Amino acid sequence: MKLSKIDYHGGSALKLATRALELVVTTSVGPRITSLRSLAGRAGNLFLEFPANAPRYHGFYLRGGHRLWHSPEDIVRSYQPDDDPLAVKLLPRGVALTQPTETMTGLQKGMKIELLGERAVKVTHTLTNRGLWPVECAPWALTMFRAGGYAVLPLLPKGDHARGDLLPTYALVPWSFTDLALPVWQPRRDFIGVEVSKARQAQKLGITNYPGWSAYWLEGTTFVKYSPVIAGARYPDLGSCFEIFTNGAMVELETLGPLAPLAPGRTATHVEYWGVFDGLPKPSTDAAFAKSLAPAVKAWQAKLK
């Protein structure tokens, strides 16, 4: 791993790199991962970045990239600013970042980024209650990508009614503004595709159970994130363990941890694994999905065990 200090929008940041990928994490604000690039691909930074002078959204600088929030979403609690310098601890294969405690919530966010081999990243998110009373919340990890690509939400394997598969295995959770008749949504046998360029308005969908991974294909490079679903856990947003949001200008892949009271002094932890693949075809058909993306992810997950 190579690590170097860089300037990012007038503040400090760290660049972490292997021979295959590089990412940038902020240290003067955040914690945020603002850039992820495959060095062999042509897509450049897969993440969406807002300019330094972009206006605040409900008092919060979106900035782009990857961030940690706490769910359920609330116009005040979720949008607490993360504009202060972080505590930084260098690790053998990465860095651990901790922000000051949020004054209004009593919650303190942390993010540990570790490079696993050449093409994989482990991101450990933490929420610690520094307040005086329990807070019911769930860790919520959001990755914001540039528009122009194709997102994939894989579905669980199909059952067989004749064999006795009589109970449901998951539920879809649409938001009040979601219109599943729009061409942005492309349901297939084994996955739900999202053609980001066809979104003309905000769209969001959650799912209560899925294989644990999702993907975004952009200009020949495929990003995959994986976070295992915890059986029997209670998740926010009508049970959603994964959510996807797009407005045509970007798309977010969002994983969530269990929803539970977080007692004072206790920490909730939520882990994601990221992988980057080059040269896979756009998985816009069942055949393309079955031939390339699903086997690649299966092989990658086996290496993580």
C-alpha positions, -999 to +999 in steps of 0.1 A: +000+000+000+011+035-008-001+064+014+003+101+007-010+134+020-029+155-005-050+187-006-087+182-012-108+213-019-086+234+003-085+208+031-064+178+040-068+143+027-050+110+023-046+090-008-044+052-004-033+031-034-024-003-045-012-013-080-048-017-091-068+010-074-066+043-054-090+060-031-090+094-013-103+100+022-107+134+038-092+142+072-102+178+077-139+170+073-160+139+072-152+110+074-157+108+037-142+086+009-144+111-020-127+091-047-123+055-059-105+047-092-095+016-109-060+023-123-066-001-152-100+013-162-110+043-182-139+055-160-118+077-136-133+084-103-164+063-100-178+085-072-197+117-077-179+147-063-196+181-057-176+212-062-161+230-032-186+259-036-217+237-038-245+249-016-255+231+016-285+208+015-306+212+047-274+226+063-253+196+052-225+196+026-232+165+004-197+165-010-203+132-027-185+099-024-191+076+005-204+087+039-219+073+071-253+084+084-277+070+110-311+057+100-341+063+100-337+094+080-347+126+097-344+162+083-325+173+114-307+143+129-295+128+096-282+161+082-258+170+110-228+188+095-194+169+094-172+199+088-146+195+116-112+179+115-110+142+123-088+121+147-066+101+124-049+068+132-027+051+105-030+014+102-008-012+084-031-014+055-052+018+058-064+044+082-090+049+110-109+082+111-131+095+139-152+127+139-160+148+170-193+139+187-224+154+171-236+180+195-273+176+188-274+138+187-246+127+210-235+102+184-199+099+172-191+085+137-160+065+128-148+049+096-119+025+092-106+019+056-084-010+049-070-023+016-073-061+012-050-072-016-049-052-048-086-048-056-106-051-024-114-026+004-129-032+038-148-003+053-158-005+090-184+020+101-190+028+138-217+048+156-209+054+193-233+069+217-215+096+237-248+109+252-267+103+284-297+083+270-302+055+245-307+064+209-326+041+185-307+041+152-291+020+126-257+025+108-264+036+073-235+035+047-242+054+015-220+054-017-228+081-043-218+074-079-215+094-110-244+092-135-242+074-168-240+038-155-261+008-146-269-004-111-277-039-101-296-052-071-295-090-072-324-111-060-325-143-040-325-176-059-359-186-072-379-213-053-403-240-065-439-240-055-442-277-064-413-285-041-430-268-012-415-234-012-447-217+001-434-187+021-421-153+008-384-146+010-382-108+007-403-077+002-397-046-019-401-012-002-410+017-025-409+053-012-439+076-017-423+092-047-412+059-064-429+050-097-420+014-107-436+019-141-408+043-151-381+029-174-354+036-148-365+004-131-357-028-151-368-059-132-353-091-144-355-127-133-325-126-110-319-089-104-334-055-106-315-031-129-314+006-126-307+026-158-296+058-141-298+080-173-335+073-175-344+088-141-361+121-145-371+125-109-361+111-075-366+074-071-359+051-042-364+014-034-356-008-005-354-045-001-358-067+031-336-096+020-311-101-008-277-118-014-259-091+004-241-075-026-249-048-051-230-034-081-226-004-103-212-006-138-197+025-154-176+027-186-163-008-183-155-007-146-178-025-121-179-016-084-193-041-060-202-036-023-210-065+000-225-064+035-241-096+049-277-096+059-282-105+096-309-132+099-336-122+124-324-086+128-348-057+128-340-032+100-353+003+095-376+016+067-401-013+069-373-038+072-349-026+045-314-039+047-305-023+014-317+008-004-310+024-038-317+060-047-313+079-080-324+112-095-307+108-128-277+130-118-263+102-095-271+069-079-266+058-043-261+022-032-269+021+005-265-007+031-280-006+066-273-023+099-299-035+123-322-009+140-318-011+178-315+012+209-278+022+212-271+026+249-247+053+263-211+043+258-220+015+233-209+012+197-228-002+167-205-016+139-214-021+103-189-035+077-188-033+040-164-050+015-158-034-018-144-049-050-135-033-084-136-053-116-125-041-151-137-055-184-170-070-174-199-063-198-229-042-188-252-066-169-284-054-186-297-089-194-301-121-175-275-137-198-249-110-191-256-112-154-253-150-152-222-151-174-200-124-159-211-104-128-226-131-106-197-155-110-171-127-105-188-117-072-191-153-060-154-158-065-146-125-048-167-134-018-150-167-014-117-149-010-131-128+018-141-158+039 
